[in-house]
Amino acid sequence: MTAALVSAGIGYAEKSGMLNVLPTVPAIGRKGTLALAAFAWQRFAGGGKLARDIAIVSAALAGYELGKTGTVSGDDYEGDY
């Protein structure tokens, strides 16, 4: 149930433009950046279960989008990786 709520929150944040404040990391996009930030929050700043859930769900959503479309939204890099 938590994963469904977190994914709905990420979808809302993306739709409303709140994810646009995150920097874009090439190849992983904004959802991947969110996953890294949430992981660091959980691992190093005591973010707890919420941060862990955000990291897992955002990484899963980024992976799904990469597999489906070949890119992750927010990945604006034009060069070779």
The first five atom37 places (N, CA, C, CB, O) and aatype in JSON, in Angstrom:
{
  "aatype": [12, 16, 0, 0, 10, 19, 15, 0, 7, 9, 7, 18, 0, 6, 11, 15, 7, 12, 10, 2, 19, 10, 14, 16, 19, 14, 0, 9, 7, 1, 11, 7, 16, 10, 0, 10, 0, 0, 13, 0, 17, 5, 1, 13, 0, 7, 7, 7, 11, 10, 0, 1, 3, 9, 0, 9, 19, 15, 0, 0, 10, 0, 7, 18, 6, 10, 7, 11, 16, 7, 16, 19, 15, 7, 3, 3, 18, 6, 7, 3, 18],
  "atom_mask": [
    [1, 1, 1, 1, 1],
    [1, 1, 1, 1, 1],
    [1, 1, 1, 1, 1],
    [1, 1, 1, 1, 1],
    [1, 1, 1, 1, 1],
    [1, 1, 1, 1, 1],
    [1, 1, 1, 1, 1],
    [1, 1, 1, 1, 1],
    [1, 1, 1, 0, 1],
    [1, 1, 1, 1, 1],
    [1, 1, 1, 0, 1],
    [1, 1, 1, 1, 1],
    [1, 1, 1, 1, 1],
    [1, 1, 1, 1, 1],
    [1, 1, 1, 1, 1],
    [1, 1, 1, 1, 1],
    [1, 1, 1, 0, 1],
    [1, 1, 1, 1, 1],
    [1, 1, 1, 1, 1],
    [1, 1, 1, 1, 1],
    [1, 1, 1, 1, 1],
    [1, 1, 1, 1, 1],
    [1, 1, 1, 1, 1],
    [1, 1, 1, 1, 1],
    [1, 1, 1, 1, 1],
    [1, 1, 1, 1, 1],
    [1, 1, 1, 1, 1],
    [1, 1, 1, 1, 1],
    [1, 1, 1, 0, 1],
    [1, 1, 1, 1, 1],
    [1, 1, 1, 1, 1],
    [1, 1, 1, 0, 1],
    [1, 1, 1, 1, 1],
    [1, 1, 1, 1, 1],
    [1, 1, 1, 1, 1],
    [1, 1, 1, 1, 1],
    [1, 1, 1, 1, 1],
    [1, 1, 1, 1, 1],
    [1, 1, 1, 1, 1],
    [1, 1, 1, 1, 1],
    [1, 1, 1, 1, 1],
    [1, 1, 1, 1, 1],
    [1, 1, 1, 1, 1],
    [1, 1, 1, 1, 1],
    [1, 1, 1, 1, 1],
    [1, 1, 1, 0, 1],
    [1, 1, 1, 0, 1],
    [1, 1, 1, 0, 1],
    [1, 1, 1, 1, 1],
    [1, 1, 1, 1, 1],
    [1, 1, 1, 1, 1],
    [1, 1, 1, 1, 1],
    [1, 1, 1, 1, 1],
    [1, 1, 1, 1, 1],
    [1, 1, 1, 1, 1],
    [1, 1, 1, 1, 1],
    [1, 1, 1, 1, 1],
    [1, 1, 1, 1, 1],
    [1, 1, 1, 1, 1],
    [1, 1, 1, 1, 1],
    [1, 1, 1, 1, 1],
    [1, 1, 1, 1, 1],
    [1, 1, 1, 0, 1],
    [1, 1, 1, 1, 1],
    [1, 1, 1, 1, 1],
    [1, 1, 1, 1, 1],
    [1, 1, 1, 0, 1],
    [1, 1, 1, 1, 1],
    [1, 1, 1, 1, 1],
    [1, 1, 1, 0, 1],
    [1, 1, 1, 1, 1],
    [1, 1, 1, 1, 1],
    [1, 1, 1, 1, 1],
    [1, 1, 1, 0, 1],
    [1, 1, 1, 1, 1],
    [1, 1, 1, 1, 1],
    [1, 1, 1, 1, 1],
    [1, 1, 1, 1, 1],
    [1, 1, 1, 0, 1],
    [1, 1, 1, 1, 1],
    [1, 1, 1, 1, 1]
  ],
  "atom_positions": [
    [[0.82, -1.19, 0.0], [0.0, 0.0, 0.0], [0.87, 1.26, 0.0], [-0.94, 0.0, 1.21], [0.56, 2.25, -0.67]],
    [[1.95, 1.21, 0.76], [2.85, 2.37, 0.82], [3.44, 2.67, -0.56], [3.98, 2.13, 1.84], [3.56, 3.84, -0.94]],
    [[3.82, 1.62, -1.29], [4.41, 1.83, -2.62], [3.42, 2.52, -3.55], [4.86, 0.49, -3.22], [3.82, 3.37, -4.34]],
    [[2.16, 2.16, -3.46], [1.14, 2.8, -4.3], [1.0, 4.28, -3.96], [-0.21, 2.09, -4.15], [0.88, 5.12, -4.86]],
    [[1.01, 4.6, -2.69], [0.89, 6.0, -2.28], [2.13, 6.81, -2.68], [0.68, 6.09, -0.77], [2.01, 7.95, -3.13]],
    [[3.31, 6.21, -2.51], [4.54, 6.91, -2.88], [4.58, 7.13, -4.39], [5.78, 6.11, -2.42], [4.97, 8.2, -4.85]],
    [[4.19, 6.12, -5.18], [4.2, 6.29, -6.64], [3.19, 7.34, -7.08], [3.92, 4.95, -7.34], [3.44, 8.09, -8.02]],
    [[2.03, 7.4, -6.4], [1.06, 8.46, -6.71], [1.64, 9.83, -6.37], [-0.26, 8.23, -5.94], [1.43, 10.79, -7.11]],
    [[2.35, 9.92, -5.27], [2.99, 11.19, -4.9], [4.05, 11.61, -5.89], [0.0, 0.0, 0.0], [4.16, 12.79, -6.22]],
    [[4.85, 10.66, -6.37], [5.87, 10.97, -7.37], [5.22, 11.41, -8.68], [6.79, 9.76, -7.6], [5.68, 12.34, -9.33]],
    [[4.15, 10.72, -9.07], [3.42, 11.12, -10.28], [2.86, 12.52, -10.17], [0.0, 0.0, 0.0], [2.94, 13.3, -11.11]],
    [[2.28, 12.83, -9.01], [1.75, 14.18, -8.8], [2.87, 15.22, -8.83], [1.0, 14.25, -7.45], [2.72, 16.29, -9.42]],
    [[4.01, 14.9, -8.2], [5.14, 15.84, -8.18], [5.67, 16.08, -9.59], [6.26, 15.31, -7.27], [6.06, 17.2, -9.93]],
    [[5.69, 15.03, -10.4], [6.16, 15.19, -11.78], [5.16, 16.01, -12.6], [6.39, 13.82, -12.43], [5.55, 16.89, -13.36]],
    [[3.88, 15.72, -12.43], [2.84, 16.44, -13.19], [2.79, 17.92, -12.83], [1.49, 15.8, -12.93], [2.6, 18.76, -13.7]],
    [[2.95, 18.23, -11.55], [2.85, 19.63, -11.11], [4.15, 20.41, -11.3], [2.45, 19.67, -9.65], [4.17, 21.63, -11.11]],
    [[5.23, 19.72, -11.67], [6.5, 20.41, -11.91], [7.4, 20.49, -10.7], [0.0, 0.0, 0.0], [8.46, 21.12, -10.77]],
    [[7.02, 19.88, -9.59], [7.87, 19.93, -8.4], [9.18, 19.18, -8.59], [7.13, 19.36, -7.21], [10.18, 19.53, -7.96]],
    [[9.21, 18.17, -9.45], [10.45, 17.44, -9.7], [11.43, 18.25, -10.53], [10.16, 16.12, -10.4], [12.62, 17.92, -10.59]],
    [[10.96, 19.32, -11.16], [11.84, 20.13, -12.0], [12.9, 20.88, -11.2], [11.02, 21.12, -12.8], [13.86, 21.39, -11.78]],
    [[12.74, 20.97, -9.88], [13.74, 21.64, -9.07], [14.96, 20.75, -8.83], [13.15, 22.08, -7.74], [16.01, 21.24, -8.43]],
    [[14.82, 19.44, -9.07], [15.95, 18.53, -8.91], [16.91, 18.69, -10.08], [15.47, 17.07, -8.79], [16.48, 18.87, -11.21]],
    [[18.19, 18.61, -9.82], [19.14, 18.62, -10.94], [19.02, 17.33, -11.73], [20.59, 18.81, -10.43], [18.59, 16.3, -11.21]],
    [[19.39, 17.39, -12.99], [19.33, 16.22, -13.85], [20.68, 15.55, -13.89], [18.87, 16.59, -15.27], [21.69, 16.18, -14.2]],
    [[20.71, 14.28, -13.57], [21.93, 13.49, -13.69], [21.82, 12.7, -14.99], [22.13, 12.53, -12.44], [20.84, 11.99, -15.19]],
    [[22.81, 12.82, -15.89], [22.72, 12.1, -17.16], [22.48, 10.61, -16.97], [23.99, 12.32, -17.97], [23.04, 9.99, -16.07]],
    [[21.64, 10.05, -17.8], [21.29, 8.63, -17.88], [20.28, 8.19, -16.85], [22.52, 7.81, -17.73], [19.64, 7.16, -17.06]],
    [[20.09, 8.9, -15.75], [19.12, 8.43, -14.76], [17.94, 9.39, -14.6], [19.79, 8.24, -13.42], [16.94, 9.03, -13.98]],
    [[18.03, 10.58, -15.15], [16.91, 11.52, -15.13], [16.55, 12.0, -13.73], [0.0, 0.0, 0.0], [17.3, 11.79, -12.78]],
    [[15.41, 12.62, -13.63], [14.99, 13.2, -12.35], [14.49, 12.13, -11.37], [13.9, 14.23, -12.57], [14.73, 12.24, -10.17]],
    [[13.81, 11.1, -11.87], [13.36, 10.04, -10.97], [14.55, 9.28, -10.39], [12.42, 9.06, -11.71], [14.53, 8.9, -9.22]],
    [[15.56, 9.06, -11.18], [16.78, 8.42, -10.68], [17.51, 9.31, -9.69], [0.0, 0.0, 0.0], [18.06, 8.82, -8.7]],
    [[17.51, 10.6, -9.94], [18.1, 11.54, -9.0], [17.34, 11.53, -7.69], [18.13, 12.96, -9.59], [17.93, 11.58, -6.61]],
    [[16.01, 11.46, -7.78], [15.19, 11.36, -6.58], [15.52, 10.08, -5.82], [13.69, 11.39, -6.94], [15.59, 10.09, -4.59]],
    [[15.72, 8.99, -6.53], [16.08, 7.72, -5.89], [17.41, 7.84, -5.15], [16.15, 6.6, -6.92], [17.53, 7.38, -4.01]],
    [[18.4, 8.46, -5.78], [19.7, 8.64, -5.12], [19.61, 9.56, -3.91], [20.71, 9.21, -6.11], [20.22, 9.29, -2.88]],
    [[18.85, 10.63, -4.04], [18.69, 11.56, -2.92], [17.97, 10.89, -1.75], [17.92, 12.81, -3.38], [18.35, 11.07, -0.59]],
    [[16.92, 10.13, -2.05], [16.18, 9.45, -0.98], [17.04, 8.38, -0.33], [14.88, 8.84, -1.52], [16.96, 8.17, 0.88]],
    [[17.85, 7.68, -1.13], [18.76, 6.68, -0.56], [19.76, 7.34, 0.39], [19.49, 5.94, -1.67], [20.02, 6.84, 1.48]],
    [[20.34, 8.46, -0.05], [21.3, 9.17, 0.8], [20.62, 9.69, 2.06], [21.94, 10.34, 0.03], [21.21, 9.65, 3.14]],
    [[19.39, 10.16, 1.93], [18.63, 10.64, 3.1], [18.42, 9.49, 4.08], [17.25, 11.22, 2.66], [18.61, 9.66, 5.29]],
    [[18.05, 8.33, 3.57], [17.81, 7.18, 4.44], [19.11, 6.66, 5.05], [17.12, 6.06, 3.66], [19.14, 6.33, 6.24]],
    [[20.15, 6.6, 4.27], [21.4, 5.98, 4.71], [22.21, 6.88, 5.63], [22.24, 5.61, 3.52], [22.78, 6.41, 6.62]],
    [[22.26, 8.17, 5.32], [23.18, 9.05, 6.03], [22.5, 10.07, 6.94], [24.02, 9.77, 5.06], [23.16, 10.65, 7.81]],
    [[21.21, 10.31, 6.78], [20.55, 11.34, 7.59], [19.36, 10.79, 8.38], [20.08, 12.48, 6.7], [18.57, 11.57, 8.91]],
    [[19.24, 9.49, 8.46], [18.18, 8.91, 9.28], [16.78, 9.12, 8.74], [0.0, 0.0, 0.0], [15.86, 9.37, 9.52]],
    [[16.6, 9.03, 7.43], [15.3, 9.25, 6.84], [14.28, 8.18, 7.15], [0.0, 0.0, 0.0], [13.08, 8.4, 7.01]],
    [[14.74, 7.01, 7.56], [13.83, 5.95, 7.96], [13.13, 5.24, 6.82], [0.0, 0.0, 0.0], [13.59, 5.27, 5.67]],
    [[12.01, 4.61, 7.16], [11.28, 3.79, 6.2], [10.7, 4.62, 5.05], [10.15, 3.06, 6.92], [10.66, 4.15, 3.91]],
    [[10.27, 5.83, 5.32], [9.72, 6.67, 4.25], [10.77, 6.94, 3.17], [9.19, 7.99, 4.82], [10.48, 6.81, 1.98]],
    [[11.97, 7.3, 3.58], [13.03, 7.58, 2.62], [13.37, 6.32, 1.83], [14.29, 8.11, 3.33], [13.61, 6.39, 0.62]],
    [[13.4, 5.16, 2.5], [13.67, 3.89, 1.83], [12.59, 3.59, 0.79], [13.76, 2.75, 2.86], [12.91, 3.18, -0.32]],
    [[11.34, 3.8, 1.15], [10.24, 3.55, 0.22], [10.3, 4.48, -0.98], [8.9, 3.7, 0.94], [10.07, 4.06, -2.11]],
    [[10.62, 5.74, -0.75], [10.75, 6.69, -1.85], [11.88, 6.28, -2.78], [10.99, 8.12, -1.31], [11.74, 6.35, -4.0]],
    [[13.01, 5.85, -2.21], [14.15, 5.42, -3.03], [13.8, 4.21, -3.88], [15.35, 5.1, -2.14], [14.12, 4.17, -5.07]],
    [[13.15, 3.23, -3.29], [12.8, 2.01, -4.02], [11.79, 2.3, -5.13], [12.24, 0.95, -3.06], [11.97, 1.86, -6.26]],
    [[10.74, 3.03, -4.81], [9.69, 3.3, -5.8], [10.2, 4.19, -6.92], [8.47, 3.96, -5.12], [9.9, 3.92, -8.09]],
    [[10.95, 5.22, -6.61], [11.44, 6.1, -7.68], [12.45, 5.38, -8.57], [12.08, 7.37, -7.08], [12.49, 5.62, -9.77]],
    [[13.27, 4.5, -8.0], [14.18, 3.7, -8.82], [13.4, 2.75, -9.72], [15.17, 2.91, -7.93], [13.75, 2.56, -10.88]],
    [[12.34, 2.15, -9.18], [11.51, 1.25, -9.99], [10.81, 2.01, -11.12], [10.47, 0.55, -9.1], [10.74, 1.51, -12.24]],
    [[10.3, 3.19, -10.82], [9.64, 3.99, -11.86], [10.63, 4.43, -12.93], [8.95, 5.22, -11.24], [10.3, 4.42, -14.12]],
    [[11.84, 4.81, -12.53], [12.87, 5.2, -13.51], [13.25, 4.01, -14.38], [14.12, 5.76, -12.8], [13.4, 4.15, -15.59]],
    [[13.39, 2.84, -13.77], [13.72, 1.65, -14.54], [12.61, 1.26, -15.5], [0.0, 0.0, 0.0], [12.88, 0.87, -16.64]],
    [[11.38, 1.37, -15.05], [10.23, 1.07, -15.93], [10.22, 2.02, -17.13], [8.91, 1.19, -15.14], [10.05, 1.59, -18.27]],
    [[10.38, 3.31, -16.86], [10.35, 4.29, -17.94], [11.51, 4.08, -18.91], [10.39, 5.7, -17.37], [11.35, 4.23, -20.12]],
    [[12.68, 3.74, -18.37], [13.84, 3.48, -19.23], [13.59, 2.27, -20.12], [15.1, 3.27, -18.38], [13.9, 2.29, -21.3]],
    [[13.02, 1.21, -19.55], [12.73, 0.02, -20.34], [11.65, 0.24, -21.37], [0.0, 0.0, 0.0], [11.72, -0.31, -22.47]],
    [[10.66, 1.04, -21.04], [9.54, 1.27, -21.95], [9.87, 2.23, -23.08], [8.36, 1.8, -21.18], [9.56, 1.96, -24.24]],
    [[10.51, 3.36, -22.74], [10.74, 4.4, -23.75], [12.19, 4.55, -24.17], [10.25, 5.71, -23.23], [12.48, 5.21, -25.17]],
    [[13.11, 3.95, -23.43], [14.52, 4.08, -23.75], [15.17, 5.3, -23.14], [0.0, 0.0, 0.0], [16.36, 5.54, -23.34]],
    [[14.41, 6.09, -22.4], [14.94, 7.26, -21.73], [14.15, 7.5, -20.45], [14.88, 8.51, -22.66], [13.05, 6.97, -20.29]],
    [[14.71, 8.29, -19.55], [14.03, 8.65, -18.32], [13.75, 10.14, -18.38], [14.89, 8.28, -17.05], [14.63, 10.92, -18.74]],
    [[12.53, 10.54, -18.05], [12.18, 11.95, -18.13], [13.12, 12.78, -17.28], [10.73, 12.18, -17.69], [13.42, 12.44, -16.14]],
    [[13.58, 13.87, -17.85], [14.53, 14.73, -17.16], [15.95, 14.48, -17.61], [0.0, 0.0, 0.0], [16.86, 15.22, -17.22]],
    [[16.18, 13.44, -18.41], [17.51, 13.17, -18.92], [17.68, 13.98, -20.19], [17.74, 11.65, -19.18], [17.3, 13.53, -21.27]],
    [[18.25, 15.17, -20.07], [18.39, 16.08, -21.19], [19.76, 16.02, -21.85], [18.11, 17.47, -20.74], [20.07, 16.87, -22.68]],
    [[20.56, 15.05, -21.5], [21.93, 14.94, -22.02], [21.9, 14.53, -23.48], [22.75, 13.94, -21.19], [21.19, 13.59, -23.83]],
    [[22.64, 15.2, -24.32], [22.62, 14.94, -25.76], [23.84, 14.17, -26.26], [22.53, 16.24, -26.5], [23.81, 13.65, -27.37]],
    [[24.88, 14.08, -25.47], [26.12, 13.45, -25.93], [26.16, 11.95, -25.71], [0.0, 0.0, 0.0], [25.15, 11.34, -25.34]],
    [[27.34, 11.36, -25.92], [27.53, 9.93, -25.67], [27.77, 9.72, -24.19], [28.7, 9.37, -26.5], [28.32, 10.57, -23.5]],
    [[27.35, 8.55, -23.72], [27.57, 8.23, -22.3], [28.87, 7.58, -22.14], [26.5, 7.34, -21.75], [29.25, 7.23, -21.03]]
  ]
}
